[in-house]
Amino acid sequence: MKNNVGLTKDAGWQFGIRKTMLANLETLWNVFFSDRGLSYWSEGVDQGFSTFNKYSHIRTKWRHKDFTEDANLQIRFIPSKNQDKTTISFHVDKLKNESQREVTKAYWSKVIEDLKLLLDS
């Protein structure tokens, strides 16, 4: 029997990735939601966020340019105890199939790398 990594019982396929960044919560949040930051990650994102809790998390719809349907996107910002690092977490569910999961994985993995570059500049 094949192990379908990312297949849920009732939310379709999903993907999640997180990375701890060398930036405090406010800095990471402000860079992420700046005009320049939005240009790095918001392609296909419905910016009429269904949830927007400042310095905490957002929920919205996201559609990759190659998809015909929306997926759910949740982004969380988790401060470290010493407050000089913040973990950013992306979670996408309601993906149609394993192929969409792989596309989503590539997309959000690149976003995390680009965000590191954005913070370093």
Biopython code that builds the backbone (N, CA, C, O; Angstrom):
import numpy as np
from Bio.PDB.StructureBuilder import StructureBuilder

atoms = [
    (1, "MET", "N", (0.830, -1.186, 0.000)),
    (1, "MET", "CA", (0.000, 0.000, 0.000)),
    (1, "MET", "C", (0.873, 1.248, 0.000)),
    (1, "MET", "O", (1.813, 1.350, 0.788)),
    (2, "LYS", "N", (0.576, 2.171, -0.854)),
    (2, "LYS", "CA", (1.355, 3.399, -1.004)),
    (2, "LYS", "C", (1.066, 4.361, 0.149)),
    (2, "LYS", "O", (-0.087, 4.557, 0.534)),
    (3, "ASN", "N", (2.119, 4.951, 0.689)),
    (3, "ASN", "CA", (1.977, 5.962, 1.729)),
    (3, "ASN", "C", (1.793, 7.315, 1.059)),
    (3, "ASN", "O", (2.743, 7.853, 0.489)),
    (4, "ASN", "N", (0.611, 7.864, 1.116)),
    (4, "ASN", "CA", (0.297, 9.128, 0.457)),
    (4, "ASN", "C", (0.599, 10.296, 1.393)),
    (4, "ASN", "O", (-0.301, 10.822, 2.048)),
    (5, "VAL", "N", (1.869, 10.700, 1.454)),
    (5, "VAL", "CA", (2.268, 11.814, 2.306)),
    (5, "VAL", "C", (1.518, 13.057, 1.862)),
    (5, "VAL", "O", (1.559, 13.438, 0.692)),
    (6, "GLY", "N", (0.833, 13.685, 2.810)),
    (6, "GLY", "CA", (0.107, 14.911, 2.514)),
    (6, "GLY", "C", (-1.363, 14.717, 2.235)),
    (6, "GLY", "O", (-2.092, 15.701, 2.106)),
    (7, "LEU", "N", (-1.830, 13.479, 2.136)),
    (7, "LEU", "CA", (-3.243, 13.234, 1.883)),
    (7, "LEU", "C", (-3.973, 13.140, 3.219)),
    (7, "LEU", "O", (-3.627, 12.321, 4.070)),
    (8, "THR", "N", (-4.991, 13.991, 3.394)),
    (8, "THR", "CA", (-5.754, 13.992, 4.633)),
    (8, "THR", "C", (-7.061, 13.239, 4.445)),
    (8, "THR", "O", (-7.457, 12.921, 3.323)),
    (9, "LYS", "N", (-7.712, 12.966, 5.540)),
    (9, "LYS", "CA", (-8.982, 12.251, 5.494)),
    (9, "LYS", "C", (-10.090, 13.109, 4.883)),
    (9, "LYS", "O", (-10.928, 12.606, 4.135)),
    (10, "ASP", "N", (-10.092, 14.435, 5.210)),
    (10, "ASP", "CA", (-11.208, 15.254, 4.745)),
    (10, "ASP", "C", (-10.829, 16.641, 4.215)),
    (10, "ASP", "O", (-11.715, 17.429, 3.884)),
    (11, "ALA", "N", (-9.533, 16.954, 4.127)),
    (11, "ALA", "CA", (-9.133, 18.277, 3.624)),
    (11, "ALA", "C", (-8.324, 18.166, 2.336)),
    (11, "ALA", "O", (-7.572, 19.081, 2.000)),
    (12, "GLY", "N", (-8.467, 17.071, 1.621)),
    (12, "GLY", "CA", (-7.707, 16.890, 0.390)),
    (12, "GLY", "C", (-6.233, 16.723, 0.678)),
    (12, "GLY", "O", (-5.848, 16.187, 1.716)),
    (13, "TRP", "N", (-5.425, 17.176, -0.227)),
    (13, "TRP", "CA", (-3.977, 17.125, -0.069)),
    (13, "TRP", "C", (-3.524, 18.397, 0.630)),
    (13, "TRP", "O", (-4.150, 19.447, 0.488)),
    (14, "GLN", "N", (-2.440, 18.302, 1.381)),
    (14, "GLN", "CA", (-1.926, 19.456, 2.114)),
    (14, "GLN", "C", (-0.408, 19.488, 2.050)),
    (14, "GLN", "O", (0.251, 18.494, 1.746)),
    (15, "PHE", "N", (0.120, 20.666, 2.347)),
    (15, "PHE", "CA", (1.565, 20.838, 2.450)),
    (15, "PHE", "C", (1.845, 21.901, 3.497)),
    (15, "PHE", "O", (1.117, 22.889, 3.594)),
    (16, "GLY", "N", (2.889, 21.705, 4.275)),
    (16, "GLY", "CA", (3.309, 22.693, 5.245)),
    (16, "GLY", "C", (4.815, 22.794, 5.304)),
    (16, "GLY", "O", (5.530, 21.809, 5.119)),
    (17, "ILE", "N", (5.287, 23.998, 5.565)),
    (17, "ILE", "CA", (6.716, 24.229, 5.702)),
    (17, "ILE", "C", (6.898, 25.351, 6.719)),
    (17, "ILE", "O", (6.081, 26.268, 6.810)),
    (18, "ARG", "N", (7.980, 25.259, 7.476)),
    (18, "ARG", "CA", (8.281, 26.321, 8.431)),
    (18, "ARG", "C", (9.786, 26.505, 8.494)),
    (18, "ARG", "O", (10.571, 25.598, 8.220)),
    (19, "LYS", "N", (10.151, 27.732, 8.871)),
    (19, "LYS", "CA", (11.572, 28.045, 8.988)),
    (19, "LYS", "C", (11.723, 29.137, 10.042)),
    (19, "LYS", "O", (10.918, 30.066, 10.123)),
    (20, "THR", "N", (12.769, 29.001, 10.841)),
    (20, "THR", "CA", (13.076, 30.022, 11.821)),
    (20, "THR", "C", (14.008, 31.039, 11.185)),
    (20, "THR", "O", (15.052, 30.693, 10.631)),
    (21, "MET", "N", (13.608, 32.300, 11.277)),
    (21, "MET", "CA", (14.351, 33.395, 10.658)),
    (21, "MET", "C", (15.037, 34.216, 11.753)),
    (21, "MET", "O", (14.529, 34.335, 12.868)),
    (22, "LEU", "N", (16.181, 34.770, 11.417)),
    (22, "LEU", "CA", (16.911, 35.621, 12.353)),
    (22, "LEU", "C", (16.347, 37.037, 12.263)),
    (22, "LEU", "O", (16.948, 37.929, 11.664)),
    (23, "ALA", "N", (15.174, 37.217, 12.877)),
    (23, "ALA", "CA", (14.488, 38.515, 12.916)),
    (23, "ALA", "C", (13.438, 38.428, 14.007)),
    (23, "ALA", "O", (12.803, 37.390, 14.195)),
    (24, "ASN", "N", (13.264, 39.524, 14.721)),
    (24, "ASN", "CA", (12.214, 39.499, 15.743)),
    (24, "ASN", "C", (10.852, 39.534, 15.054)),
    (24, "ASN", "O", (10.752, 39.813, 13.859)),
    (25, "LEU", "N", (9.819, 39.250, 15.817)),
    (25, "LEU", "CA", (8.470, 39.122, 15.273)),
    (25, "LEU", "C", (8.017, 40.363, 14.510)),
    (25, "LEU", "O", (7.530, 40.251, 13.385)),
    (26, "GLU", "N", (8.168, 41.532, 15.101)),
    (26, "GLU", "CA", (7.704, 42.757, 14.442)),
    (26, "GLU", "C", (8.459, 43.025, 13.157)),
    (26, "GLU", "O", (7.858, 43.421, 12.158)),
    (27, "THR", "N", (9.766, 42.816, 13.165)),
    (27, "THR", "CA", (10.565, 43.037, 11.957)),
    (27, "THR", "C", (10.129, 42.110, 10.840)),
    (27, "THR", "O", (9.904, 42.551, 9.713)),
    (28, "LEU", "N", (10.008, 40.815, 11.149)),
    (28, "LEU", "CA", (9.609, 39.849, 10.120)),
    (28, "LEU", "C", (8.217, 40.171, 9.592)),
    (28, "LEU", "O", (7.995, 40.161, 8.381)),
    (29, "TRP", "N", (7.285, 40.454, 10.487)),
    (29, "TRP", "CA", (5.917, 40.790, 10.073)),
    (29, "TRP", "C", (5.918, 42.012, 9.157)),
    (29, "TRP", "O", (5.295, 41.993, 8.095)),
    (30, "ASN", "N", (6.615, 43.073, 9.564)),
    (30, "ASN", "CA", (6.620, 44.316, 8.796)),
    (30, "ASN", "C", (7.275, 44.147, 7.427)),
    (30, "ASN", "O", (6.804, 44.714, 6.442)),
    (31, "VAL", "N", (8.350, 43.378, 7.360)),
    (31, "VAL", "CA", (8.986, 43.103, 6.068)),
    (31, "VAL", "C", (8.054, 42.262, 5.197)),
    (31, "VAL", "O", (7.890, 42.536, 4.008)),
    (32, "PHE", "N", (7.451, 41.248, 5.789)),
    (32, "PHE", "CA", (6.576, 40.337, 5.058)),
    (32, "PHE", "C", (5.389, 41.056, 4.432)),
    (32, "PHE", "O", (4.994, 40.742, 3.309)),
    (33, "PHE", "N", (4.815, 42.026, 5.156)),
    (33, "PHE", "CA", (3.641, 42.725, 4.665)),
    (33, "PHE", "C", (3.948, 44.090, 4.047)),
    (33, "PHE", "O", (3.027, 44.849, 3.744)),
    (34, "SER", "N", (5.214, 44.406, 3.859)),
    (34, "SER", "CA", (5.576, 45.624, 3.135)),
    (34, "SER", "C", (5.260, 45.422, 1.652)),
    (34, "SER", "O", (5.052, 44.292, 1.209)),
    (35, "ASP", "N", (5.225, 46.503, 0.894)),
    (35, "ASP", "CA", (4.991, 46.369, -0.554)),
    (35, "ASP", "C", (6.024, 45.453, -1.184)),
    (35, "ASP", "O", (5.692, 44.603, -2.011)),
    (36, "ARG", "N", (7.266, 45.628, -0.794)),
    (36, "ARG", "CA", (8.340, 44.797, -1.348)),
    (36, "ARG", "C", (8.167, 43.339, -0.932)),
    (36, "ARG", "O", (8.339, 42.431, -1.745)),
    (37, "GLY", "N", (7.824, 43.119, 0.340)),
    (37, "GLY", "CA", (7.603, 41.763, 0.834)),
    (37, "GLY", "C", (6.443, 41.084, 0.131)),
    (37, "GLY", "O", (6.547, 39.924, -0.269)),
    (38, "LEU", "N", (5.341, 41.798, -0.020)),
    (38, "LEU", "CA", (4.169, 41.229, -0.700)),
    (38, "LEU", "C", (4.514, 40.796, -2.123)),
    (38, "LEU", "O", (3.987, 39.798, -2.613)),
    (39, "SER", "N", (5.391, 41.539, -2.782)),
    (39, "SER", "CA", (5.769, 41.164, -4.153)),
    (39, "SER", "C", (6.526, 39.836, -4.192)),
    (39, "SER", "O", (6.563, 39.180, -5.233)),
    (40, "TYR", "N", (7.126, 39.435, -3.078)),
    (40, "TYR", "CA", (7.861, 38.170, -3.007)),
    (40, "TYR", "C", (6.941, 36.963, -2.854)),
    (40, "TYR", "O", (7.268, 35.879, -3.338)),
    (41, "TRP", "N", (5.791, 37.131, -2.187)),
    (41, "TRP", "CA", (5.034, 35.942, -1.804)),
    (41, "TRP", "C", (3.556, 35.942, -2.159)),
    (41, "TRP", "O", (2.919, 34.893, -2.059)),
    (42, "SER", "N", (2.987, 37.050, -2.564)),
    (42, "SER", "CA", (1.524, 37.108, -2.614)),
    (42, "SER", "C", (0.886, 36.757, -3.954)),
    (42, "SER", "O", (-0.314, 36.968, -4.130)),
    (43, "GLU", "N", (1.642, 36.237, -4.885)),
    (43, "GLU", "CA", (1.044, 35.863, -6.169)),
    (43, "GLU", "C", (-0.038, 34.802, -5.944)),
    (43, "GLU", "O", (0.221, 33.757, -5.348)),
    (44, "GLY", "N", (-1.227, 35.078, -6.417)),
    (44, "GLY", "CA", (-2.335, 34.137, -6.297)),
    (44, "GLY", "C", (-3.051, 34.180, -4.959)),
    (44, "GLY", "O", (-3.977, 33.403, -4.729)),
    (45, "VAL", "N", (-2.635, 35.080, -4.068)),
    (45, "VAL", "CA", (-3.228, 35.167, -2.730)),
    (45, "VAL", "C", (-4.392, 36.149, -2.746)),
    (45, "VAL", "O", (-4.271, 37.263, -3.254)),
    (46, "ASP", "N", (-5.517, 35.725, -2.186)),
    (46, "ASP", "CA", (-6.661, 36.621, -1.998)),
    (46, "ASP", "C", (-6.326, 37.522, -0.819)),
    (46, "ASP", "O", (-6.289, 37.066, 0.324)),
    (47, "GLN", "N", (-6.080, 38.803, -1.091)),
    (47, "GLN", "CA", (-5.676, 39.715, -0.021)),
    (47, "GLN", "C", (-6.860, 40.256, 0.774)),
    (47, "GLN", "O", (-6.684, 41.123, 1.630)),
    (48, "GLY", "N", (-8.045, 39.762, 0.505)),
    (48, "GLY", "CA", (-9.183, 40.009, 1.378)),
    (48, "GLY", "C", (-9.182, 38.911, 2.430)),
    (48, "GLY", "O", (-10.079, 38.069, 2.460)),
    (49, "PHE", "N", (-8.179, 38.923, 3.287)),
    (49, "PHE", "CA", (-7.926, 37.849, 4.241)),
    (49, "PHE", "C", (-9.171, 37.515, 5.069)),
    (49, "PHE", "O", (-9.848, 38.414, 5.567)),
    (50, "SER", "N", (-9.464, 36.241, 5.211)),
    (50, "SER", "CA", (-10.589, 35.834, 6.068)),
    (50, "SER", "C", (-10.212, 35.979, 7.541)),
    (50, "SER", "O", (-11.082, 36.207, 8.381)),
    (51, "THR", "N", (-8.935, 35.849, 7.858)),
    (51, "THR", "CA", (-8.405, 36.092, 9.203)),
    (51, "THR", "C", (-7.126, 36.892, 9.056)),
    (51, "THR", "O", (-6.267, 36.555, 8.241)),
    (52, "PHE", "N", (-6.997, 37.946, 9.839)),
    (52, "PHE", "CA", (-5.775, 38.751, 9.841)),
    (52, "PHE", "C", (-5.526, 39.199, 11.274)),
    (52, "PHE", "O", (-6.053, 40.222, 11.712)),
    (53, "ASN", "N", (-4.723, 38.433, 12.000)),
    (53, "ASN", "CA", (-4.358, 38.763, 13.381)),
    (53, "ASN", "C", (-2.920, 39.258, 13.380)),
    (53, "ASN", "O", (-1.979, 38.474, 13.258)),
    (54, "LYS", "N", (-2.765, 40.564, 13.518)),
    (54, "LYS", "CA", (-1.453, 41.201, 13.433)),
    (54, "LYS", "C", (-0.454, 40.533, 14.381)),
    (54, "LYS", "O", (-0.760, 40.246, 15.538)),
    (55, "TYR", "N", (0.731, 40.299, 13.859)),
    (55, "TYR", "CA", (1.840, 39.659, 14.575)),
    (55, "TYR", "C", (1.535, 38.228, 14.992)),
    (55, "TYR", "O", (2.198, 37.687, 15.877)),
    (56, "SER", "N", (0.548, 37.613, 14.371)),
    (56, "SER", "CA", (0.199, 36.242, 14.734)),
    (56, "SER", "C", (-0.002, 35.358, 13.500)),
    (56, "SER", "O", (0.835, 34.507, 13.200)),
    (57, "HIS", "N", (-1.119, 35.564, 12.785)),
    (57, "HIS", "CA", (-1.399, 34.691, 11.648)),
    (57, "HIS", "C", (-2.451, 35.292, 10.718)),
    (57, "HIS", "O", (-3.187, 36.215, 11.065)),
    (58, "ILE", "N", (-2.477, 34.719, 9.527)),
    (58, "ILE", "CA", (-3.501, 35.059, 8.538)),
    (58, "ILE", "C", (-4.079, 33.770, 7.967)),
    (58, "ILE", "O", (-3.441, 32.718, 7.987)),
    (59, "ARG", "N", (-5.278, 33.878, 7.469)),
    (59, "ARG", "CA", (-5.896, 32.803, 6.683)),
    (59, "ARG", "C", (-6.529, 33.459, 5.469)),
    (59, "ARG", "O", (-7.073, 34.561, 5.542)),
    (60, "THR", "N", (-6.444, 32.752, 4.351)),
    (60, "THR", "CA", (-7.021, 33.274, 3.123)),
    (60, "THR", "C", (-7.082, 32.165, 2.081)),
    (60, "THR", "O", (-6.765, 31.011, 2.372)),
    (61, "LYS", "N", (-7.481, 32.512, 0.890)),
    (61, "LYS", "CA", (-7.467, 31.583, -0.249)),
    (61, "LYS", "C", (-6.222, 31.860, -1.081)),
    (61, "LYS", "O", (-5.736, 32.989, -1.154)),
    (62, "TRP", "N", (-5.726, 30.812, -1.696)),
    (62, "TRP", "CA", (-4.564, 30.927, -2.572)),
    (62, "TRP", "C", (-4.783, 30.017, -3.774)),
    (62, "TRP", "O", (-5.297, 28.905, -3.659)),
    (63, "ARG", "N", (-4.375, 30.528, -4.928)),
    (63, "ARG", "CA", (-4.446, 29.724, -6.144)),
    (63, "ARG", "C", (-3.168, 29.913, -6.938)),
    (63, "ARG", "O", (-2.842, 31.021, -7.363)),
    (64, "HIS", "N", (-2.461, 28.835, -7.130)),
    (64, "HIS", "CA", (-1.277, 28.870, -7.991)),
    (64, "HIS", "C", (-1.740, 29.147, -9.415)),
    (64, "HIS", "O", (-2.851, 28.777, -9.797)),
    (65, "LYS", "N", (-0.899, 29.791, -10.189)),
    (65, "LYS", "CA", (-1.282, 30.175, -11.557)),
    (65, "LYS", "C", (-1.663, 28.976, -12.425)),
    (65, "LYS", "O", (-2.385, 29.138, -13.409)),
    (66, "ASP", "N", (-1.187, 27.766, -12.076)),
    (66, "ASP", "CA", (-1.493, 26.576, -12.866)),
    (66, "ASP", "C", (-2.716, 25.806, -12.355)),
    (66, "ASP", "O", (-3.088, 24.785, -12.933)),
    (67, "PHE", "N", (-3.339, 26.288, -11.281)),
    (67, "PHE", "CA", (-4.497, 25.603, -10.698)),
    (67, "PHE", "C", (-5.792, 26.257, -11.177)),
    (67, "PHE", "O", (-5.808, 27.435, -11.535)),
    (68, "THR", "N", (-6.862, 25.492, -11.179)),
    (68, "THR", "CA", (-8.168, 26.046, -11.526)),
    (68, "THR", "C", (-9.034, 26.286, -10.299)),
    (68, "THR", "O", (-10.093, 26.906, -10.397)),
    (69, "GLU", "N", (-8.592, 25.799, -9.141)),
    (69, "GLU", "CA", (-9.369, 25.967, -7.918)),
    (69, "GLU", "C", (-8.504, 26.548, -6.804)),
    (69, "GLU", "O", (-7.276, 26.465, -6.829)),
    (70, "ASP", "N", (-9.193, 27.143, -5.817)),
    (70, "ASP", "CA", (-8.510, 27.728, -4.669)),
    (70, "ASP", "C", (-8.129, 26.659, -3.659)),
    (70, "ASP", "O", (-8.765, 25.610, -3.564)),
    (71, "ALA", "N", (-7.081, 26.952, -2.913)),
    (71, "ALA", "CA", (-6.690, 26.165, -1.742)),
    (71, "ALA", "C", (-6.735, 27.107, -0.547)),
    (71, "ALA", "O", (-6.769, 28.327, -0.711)),
    (72, "ASN", "N", (-6.734, 26.545, 0.643)),
    (72, "ASN", "CA", (-6.680, 27.344, 1.864)),
    (72, "ASN", "C", (-5.228, 27.573, 2.244)),
    (72, "ASN", "O", (-4.417, 26.647, 2.220)),
    (73, "LEU", "N", (-4.907, 28.804, 2.594)),
    (73, "LEU", "CA", (-3.555, 29.168, 3.011)),
    (73, "LEU", "C", (-3.606, 29.744, 4.413)),
    (73, "LEU", "O", (-4.419, 30.618, 4.713)),
    (74, "GLN", "N", (-2.733, 29.245, 5.262)),
    (74, "GLN", "CA", (-2.567, 29.814, 6.598)),
    (74, "GLN", "C", (-1.081, 30.093, 6.805)),
    (74, "GLN", "O", (-0.234, 29.241, 6.540)),
    (75, "ILE", "N", (-0.779, 31.297, 7.283)),
    (75, "ILE", "CA", (0.600, 31.684, 7.580)),
    (75, "ILE", "C", (0.647, 32.108, 9.040)),
    (75, "ILE", "O", (-0.131, 32.956, 9.478)),
    (76, "ARG", "N", (1.568, 31.508, 9.789)),
    (76, "ARG", "CA", (1.734, 31.825, 11.213)),
    (76, "ARG", "C", (3.124, 32.378, 11.473)),
    (76, "ARG", "O", (4.100, 31.997, 10.825)),
    (77, "PHE", "N", (3.188, 33.277, 12.430)),
    (77, "PHE", "CA", (4.439, 33.881, 12.890)),
    (77, "PHE", "C", (4.588, 33.515, 14.366)),
    (77, "PHE", "O", (3.751, 33.893, 15.187)),
    (78, "ILE", "N", (5.642, 32.784, 14.705)),
    (78, "ILE", "CA", (5.816, 32.257, 16.052)),
    (78, "ILE", "C", (7.137, 32.788, 16.618)),
    (78, "ILE", "O", (8.210, 32.368, 16.183)),
    (79, "PRO", "N", (7.064, 33.709, 17.588)),
    (79, "PRO", "CA", (8.304, 34.281, 18.138)),
    (79, "PRO", "C", (9.048, 33.267, 18.996)),
    (79, "PRO", "O", (8.441, 32.410, 19.639)),
    (80, "SER", "N", (10.380, 33.380, 18.993)),
    (80, "SER", "CA", (11.178, 32.530, 19.880)),
    (80, "SER", "C", (11.161, 33.121, 21.278)),
    (80, "SER", "O", (10.776, 34.272, 21.478)),
    (81, "LYS", "N", (11.579, 32.327, 22.227)),
    (81, "LYS", "CA", (11.589, 32.795, 23.620)),
    (81, "LYS", "C", (12.558, 33.946, 23.834)),
    (81, "LYS", "O", (12.288, 34.843, 24.633)),
    (82, "ASN", "N", (13.688, 33.930, 23.124)),
    (82, "ASN", "CA", (14.656, 35.022, 23.303)),
    (82, "ASN", "C", (14.368, 36.217, 22.396)),
    (82, "ASN", "O", (15.116, 37.195, 22.419)),
    (83, "GLN", "N", (13.318, 36.162, 21.612)),
    (83, "GLN", "CA", (12.751, 37.251, 20.819)),
    (83, "GLN", "C", (13.635, 37.795, 19.692)),
    (83, "GLN", "O", (13.292, 38.816, 19.096)),
    (84, "ASP", "N", (14.753, 37.148, 19.386)),
    (84, "ASP", "CA", (15.547, 37.623, 18.255)),
    (84, "ASP", "C", (15.360, 36.750, 17.015)),
    (84, "ASP", "O", (15.988, 36.980, 15.981)),
    (85, "LYS", "N", (14.491, 35.751, 17.131)),
    (85, "LYS", "CA", (14.173, 34.873, 16.011)),
    (85, "LYS", "C", (12.663, 34.680, 15.959)),
    (85, "LYS", "O", (11.968, 34.780, 16.970)),
    (86, "THR", "N", (12.177, 34.402, 14.757)),
    (86, "THR", "CA", (10.754, 34.136, 14.565)),
    (86, "THR", "C", (10.614, 32.988, 13.575)),
    (86, "THR", "O", (11.289, 32.956, 12.546)),
    (87, "THR", "N", (9.743, 32.059, 13.891)),
    (87, "THR", "CA", (9.434, 30.974, 12.961)),
    (87, "THR", "C", (8.237, 31.395, 12.127)),
    (87, "THR", "O", (7.220, 31.849, 12.652)),
    (88, "ILE", "N", (8.374, 31.237, 10.825)),
    (88, "ILE", "CA", (7.254, 31.489, 9.920)),
    (88, "ILE", "C", (6.801, 30.136, 9.382)),
    (88, "ILE", "O", (7.615, 29.305, 8.978)),
    (89, "SER", "N", (5.507, 29.938, 9.386)),
    (89, "SER", "CA", (4.932, 28.657, 9.014)),
    (89, "SER", "C", (3.867, 28.871, 7.939)),
    (89, "SER", "O", (2.969, 29.698, 8.093)),
    (90, "PHE", "N", (3.983, 28.116, 6.856)),
    (90, "PHE", "CA", (2.996, 28.134, 5.778)),
    (90, "PHE", "C", (2.291, 26.781, 5.759)),
    (90, "PHE", "O", (2.936, 25.734, 5.807)),
    (91, "HIS", "N", (0.977, 26.813, 5.690)),
    (91, "HIS", "CA", (0.203, 25.576, 5.590)),
    (91, "HIS", "C", (-0.868, 25.779, 4.518)),
    (91, "HIS", "O", (-1.628, 26.746, 4.554)),
    (92, "VAL", "N", (-0.909, 24.855, 3.575)),
    (92, "VAL", "CA", (-1.890, 24.910, 2.481)),
    (92, "VAL", "C", (-2.646, 23.586, 2.468)),
    (92, "VAL", "O", (-2.034, 22.518, 2.474)),
    (93, "ASP", "N", (-3.985, 23.657, 2.451)),
    (93, "ASP", "CA", (-4.773, 22.442, 2.307)),
    (93, "ASP", "C", (-5.865, 22.650, 1.267)),
    (93, "ASP", "O", (-5.988, 23.725, 0.680)),
    (94, "LYS", "N", (-6.632, 21.635, 1.058)),
    (94, "LYS", "CA", (-7.669, 21.599, 0.008)),
    (94, "LYS", "C", (-7.041, 21.535, -1.387)),
    (94, "LYS", "O", (-7.629, 21.990, -2.368)),
    (95, "LEU", "N", (-5.834, 20.961, -1.455)),
    (95, "LEU", "CA", (-5.212, 20.736, -2.757)),
    (95, "LEU", "C", (-5.881, 19.522, -3.408)),
    (95, "LEU", "O", (-6.316, 18.600, -2.718)),
    (96, "LYS", "N", (-5.958, 19.531, -4.725)),
    (96, "LYS", "CA", (-6.725, 18.538, -5.462)),
    (96, "LYS", "C", (-6.031, 17.170, -5.542)),
    (96, "LYS", "O", (-6.685, 16.127, -5.498)),
    (97, "ASN", "N", (-4.705, 17.192, -5.659)),
    (97, "ASN", "CA", (-3.998, 15.930, -5.873)),
    (97, "ASN", "C", (-2.515, 16.057, -5.484)),
    (97, "ASN", "O", (-2.055, 17.121, -5.069)),
    (98, "GLU", "N", (-1.803, 14.976, -5.623)),
    (98, "GLU", "CA", (-0.389, 14.946, -5.259)),
    (98, "GLU", "C", (0.446, 15.877, -6.139)),
    (98, "GLU", "O", (1.427, 16.459, -5.675)),
    (99, "SER", "N", (0.065, 16.015, -7.385)),
    (99, "SER", "CA", (0.766, 16.922, -8.287)),
    (99, "SER", "C", (0.657, 18.371, -7.806)),
    (99, "SER", "O", (1.648, 19.102, -7.806)),
    (100, "GLN", "N", (-0.543, 18.783, -7.398)),
    (100, "GLN", "CA", (-0.704, 20.131, -6.855)),
    (100, "GLN", "C", (0.109, 20.294, -5.574)),
    (100, "GLN", "O", (0.652, 21.368, -5.316)),
    (101, "ARG", "N", (0.194, 19.245, -4.779)),
    (101, "ARG", "CA", (0.998, 19.311, -3.563)),
    (101, "ARG", "C", (2.468, 19.558, -3.902)),
    (101, "ARG", "O", (3.132, 20.346, -3.229)),
    (102, "GLU", "N", (2.972, 18.905, -4.918)),
    (102, "GLU", "CA", (4.377, 19.087, -5.321)),
    (102, "GLU", "C", (4.624, 20.504, -5.845)),
    (102, "GLU", "O", (5.656, 21.103, -5.544)),
    (103, "VAL", "N", (3.692, 21.036, -6.622)),
    (103, "VAL", "CA", (3.800, 22.414, -7.116)),
    (103, "VAL", "C", (3.779, 23.386, -5.928)),
    (103, "VAL", "O", (4.564, 24.334, -5.876)),
    (104, "THR", "N", (2.879, 23.139, -4.987)),
    (104, "THR", "CA", (2.755, 23.974, -3.793)),
    (104, "THR", "C", (4.038, 23.914, -2.977)),
    (104, "THR", "O", (4.514, 24.941, -2.493)),
    (105, "LYS", "N", (4.592, 22.736, -2.822)),
    (105, "LYS", "CA", (5.848, 22.557, -2.080)),
    (105, "LYS", "C", (6.961, 23.383, -2.712)),
    (105, "LYS", "O", (7.695, 24.073, -2.003)),
    (106, "ALA", "N", (7.095, 23.324, -4.012)),
    (106, "ALA", "CA", (8.139, 24.090, -4.707)),
    (106, "ALA", "C", (7.911, 25.592, -4.548)),
    (106, "ALA", "O", (8.857, 26.345, -4.318)),
    (107, "TYR", "N", (6.663, 26.023, -4.671)),
    (107, "TYR", "CA", (6.336, 27.446, -4.587)),
    (107, "TYR", "C", (6.678, 28.010, -3.209)),
    (107, "TYR", "O", (7.409, 28.995, -3.108)),
    (108, "TRP", "N", (6.152, 27.393, -2.144)),
    (108, "TRP", "CA", (6.333, 27.946, -0.796)),
    (108, "TRP", "C", (7.747, 27.718, -0.272)),
    (108, "TRP", "O", (8.211, 28.482, 0.575)),
    (109, "SER", "N", (8.434, 26.703, -0.747)),
    (109, "SER", "CA", (9.851, 26.520, -0.384)),
    (109, "SER", "C", (10.687, 27.663, -0.948)),
    (109, "SER", "O", (11.605, 28.152, -0.289)),
    (110, "LYS", "N", (10.370, 28.084, -2.164)),
    (110, "LYS", "CA", (11.071, 29.225, -2.769)),
    (110, "LYS", "C", (10.734, 30.518, -2.032)),
    (110, "LYS", "O", (11.608, 31.360, -1.827)),
    (111, "VAL", "N", (9.477, 30.682, -1.634)),
    (111, "VAL", "CA", (9.083, 31.872, -0.876)),
    (111, "VAL", "C", (9.920, 31.984, 0.397)),
    (111, "VAL", "O", (10.391, 33.069, 0.738)),
    (112, "ILE", "N", (10.101, 30.884, 1.090)),
    (112, "ILE", "CA", (10.894, 30.921, 2.339)),
    (112, "ILE", "C", (12.330, 31.326, 2.041)),
    (112, "ILE", "O", (12.909, 32.122, 2.781)),
    (113, "GLU", "N", (12.907, 30.803, 0.986)),
    (113, "GLU", "CA", (14.281, 31.194, 0.640)),
    (113, "GLU", "C", (14.359, 32.657, 0.231)),
    (113, "GLU", "O", (15.291, 33.364, 0.616)),
    (114, "ASP", "N", (13.388, 33.112, -0.545)),
    (114, "ASP", "CA", (13.360, 34.523, -0.961)),
    (114, "ASP", "C", (13.177, 35.452, 0.229)),
    (114, "ASP", "O", (13.741, 36.545, 0.264)),
    (115, "LEU", "N", (12.391, 35.018, 1.199)),
    (115, "LEU", "CA", (12.182, 35.835, 2.391)),
    (115, "LEU", "C", (13.488, 36.015, 3.154)),
    (115, "LEU", "O", (13.752, 37.092, 3.690)),
    (116, "LYS", "N", (14.290, 34.987, 3.205)),
    (116, "LYS", "CA", (15.605, 35.100, 3.857)),
    (116, "LYS", "C", (16.457, 36.130, 3.116)),
    (116, "LYS", "O", (17.137, 36.940, 3.746)),
    (117, "LEU", "N", (16.424, 36.103, 1.811)),
    (117, "LEU", "CA", (17.167, 37.076, 1.018)),
    (117, "LEU", "C", (16.637, 38.488, 1.240)),
    (117, "LEU", "O", (17.407, 39.445, 1.316)),
    (118, "LEU", "N", (15.308, 38.610, 1.342)),
    (118, "LEU", "CA", (14.680, 39.910, 1.573)),
    (118, "LEU", "C", (15.116, 40.466, 2.927)),
    (118, "LEU", "O", (15.402, 41.658, 3.039)),
    (119, "LEU", "N", (15.170, 39.630, 3.945)),
    (119, "LEU", "CA", (15.595, 40.066, 5.274)),
    (119, "LEU", "C", (17.072, 40.465, 5.278)),
    (119, "LEU", "O", (17.471, 41.379, 6.000)),
    (120, "ASP", "N", (17.871, 39.781, 4.475)),
    (120, "ASP", "CA", (19.319, 40.065, 4.430)),
    (120, "ASP", "C", (19.659, 41.336, 3.654)),
    (120, "ASP", "O", (20.768, 41.858, 3.768)),
    (121, "SER", "N", (18.705, 41.834, 2.864)),
    (121, "SER", "CA", (19.017, 43.014, 2.025)),
    (121, "SER", "C", (18.703, 44.319, 2.719)),
    (121, "SER", "O", (18.909, 45.389, 2.146)),
]
sb = StructureBuilder()
sb.init_structure("model")
sb.init_model(0)
sb.init_chain("A")
sb.init_seg("    ")
for serial, (resi, resn, name, xyz) in enumerate(atoms, 1):
    if name == "N":
        sb.init_residue(resn, " ", resi, " ")
    sb.init_atom(name, np.array(xyz, "f"), 0.0, 1.0, " ", f" {name:<3s}", serial, name[0])
structure = sb.get_structure()
